[in-house]
Structures are given as C-alpha cells and as structure tokens.
C-alpha cells in the first residue's frame, strides 16, 4: 500500500496507474544508499544498457551516485520531479512514467519502497491501452526483481544479515 506521505500520491488523484512494493531490512538505510543500490544493481544495469543503445540515454554508476547524493537532477532517461529527505520521484524523458523510491524507519530496521506511476495517454485508466494491460504482469515481476536486487546490494554493502 502506498504511504499517505508518498510523493507518488499526486498521481493516484490524477487517475494514473500506480503501484507500490516494499521490503524490510535490518538496520538504518539512508535514501542515498537505497537510491545508489537501486540504480547500480545488476538487474537495473540491464535496463541502463538498453537505454544507452535504444534511446541514446547513457548512464554510469557514478551518475547514479550523484543522483543519490542529490548532486544531479538527471539520470539516464529520468529527471528529478520531486525530492524529500526520505524519498525521490523521477519522471522519464517522455513524461509518461514516474519511478519513486522511499525509505522509512521501522522497529529494528528500514522499510524500502519502490513504486511507479504510468500517466494515461487518454482519459483515465481506460487510456492506458492493450499494450499496457498486456505488459503489466511483466512490469510487476520486474519491479519486485529490482527491489529485491537493491535490497541485496544494501545488505551486502552494510554487511547486514537477516
């Protein structure tokens, strides 16, 4: 469930498709550490490779680190739409999708959130079309894979074991 304070909430009100995935880790994790782990994990590097060649949007691990530290407002095919101390919302270069990352303290650890918004081309979710509906199960599986990979990197970096 999308937290009430999530930067992604504005897209719920606009009728966009939104989703939210979460996982917990022991110990404290900063937003910068999560963003870096998310955009530099092996699964996401595959997406970065595709973006480099298919959309001429190259990026490096150092670009991801600059985004994570708040030193850059663009990364690969995205630009920062909003940022808070605990979350980041980026918009793709076509302005159709948003990606959102958030960290929240929980007892004994941190909850890591990842979510997306897809803005309909037409009126409401009916404007999403057949291709969106057909690819939605793949998107959800990929989102879970990305979050899991980021979790693994955060845990490895901090030598955290659950």
N, C-alpha and C positions, 0 to 999 in steps of 0.2 A: 504494500500500500504506500502511496506517495505521501510523505510527511507534509503536514499543513504549511510549513515554512519553506518548502522546496521552491526554488526558482522556476521549476518546470510547471508549477501550479497555474500560471497565467495561460498556458496552452490548453489546459483542461477546460477553462472557461471559454476558450475560442473554438472549441469543438474539434481540436486536433486529436489524433491518436496519441496517447501517452502510455508509457509503461514504467515500471519501477522494479528493480531487482536489488536484493540486499544480501549481505553475508557478514558474519561477525568474526573478528579476530581478537585474540588476547592482547592486551597492552594498548598503549596510545599510538594512534597513527594520525599524522597531520594531513591536511588536504594536499599539501605539496608532495608529500611522499606517495599518497594514493594516486594523484594525477600522473606523477612520473612513472609509477609502477604500471598504471593502466596503459599509457601510451608507448611504453618501451617493452612490453611483454612480447613474447614470440608470436602469439596469436594476432596481436594488433600490428606487428611488423609486416605481416602478410597483407593487411589492408593498406598499410603505408606503401608497400611495393606496388600494389595495383594502382593506387592514386598517383604514384610517381609516373607510371607509364601510360595509364589510361586517361588521366585528367591533367597531366603536367603539373602536379602538386607535390613536389618532393618535400621530404622532411627527414630530420635526423634525431637521434636520441638527445643530442644537445638542444635542439629546437623544443623537444618535449620538456626537457628540464627547465628551459627559460619560461615556457608556458606555466609549468608547475610552480615556479618561484614568483610568478606574476610579473616577469620581465618582458613578456611578449603578449601581444593581443591576437596573434595569428599562429596557426599551426597546421601544416599540410592544407587540407581543404576546409578548415574551420577558422572562424574568428570568434573572439570572446564577445558574447552578448551581455553577460552579467557575471559578476564575481562577488562572493562574500567570503568571510574568513573560513567558512566551513563548506563552501560549495562553489562549483564552476558550471556555467551554462555556455555552450558554444553552438554556433549556427554554421551550417555548411554554406559553401560559396554560392549555391543556388537558392538559398533561403527556404528550403523545403523541409529540412530536418534539423533537430536540435539534439545534442548529447549533453547529459547532465551527470555530474559526479558530486557526491556529498559524503562527508564524514560526520558521525555523531557519536559522542561518548555514551557508552553503556557500562553497566557494572562489570568491572574487570576487563574492559576492552573497548573496542571501537566497532561501530556498525558502518560498513562501506556500502554506499548506494550507487547504482548506475541506472540511468533511465534515458528514455528517448521521447521525442515528440516528432510526429510527422504531420505537417500542415497540409490540409486538403487543398487540392487544386480547384475544386468546385465548392459547392455549399455543403458544409458539414462533413461527416464521415462518409456520406454517400459519394462524395467527390474523390475518394481515395482510389477507386477503380479496382479492376480484377487483378492486375499485377500485384498491387499492394496486398490484397487478400491472399493471393497465392503464395507470396513470399513471407507473410507474417510468421508462420511457424519456424521458418529458417532464421528469421531475424531474432526471434525469442531464444532459439537454441544458441545462436552466435552471441547474443547479449550475455547469456549465462556463461558461455565459454570465456568471453572477455573478462567478466567479473571474477571468475574463478582463477584465471591466469594472473590478474592483478593481485588478487588475494595471495596467491602463491609467491609472487615477487615481493610483496610487502613482508610476508612471513619469513622469507629467505633472507631478505635484507636485514631484518631486525632479529634474526635467529629466534623467531617466535615459534613455539610448538604448541599445538592444541592437544 
